[in-house]
Amino acid sequence: MAATPPKVRCPQCGGESVWSPENKWRPFCSERCKLIDLGCWADESYRVPVQDEQGLPEDGPPPKE
């Protein structure tokens, strides 16, 4: 008996997406959601947060002791 593939939430629309090799857009539910997500990365709408390290000189890391 074959197990049914798990279903996950599409990261773009929140709809149901089948996680299996047959879904060539996984984790997205469709090509449309995949392209919307790619466009957001290309437009730099998504950003990885960077925390400034306090106490470091602006021109580089502290000297080694």
Secondary structure as UniProt FT lines:
FT   STRAND          7..9
FT   TURN            11..13
FT   STRAND          16..18
FT   TURN            21..22
FT   TURN            24..27
FT   HELIX           31..42
FT   TURN            43..44
FT   TURN            54..55
FT   TURN            58..59
//
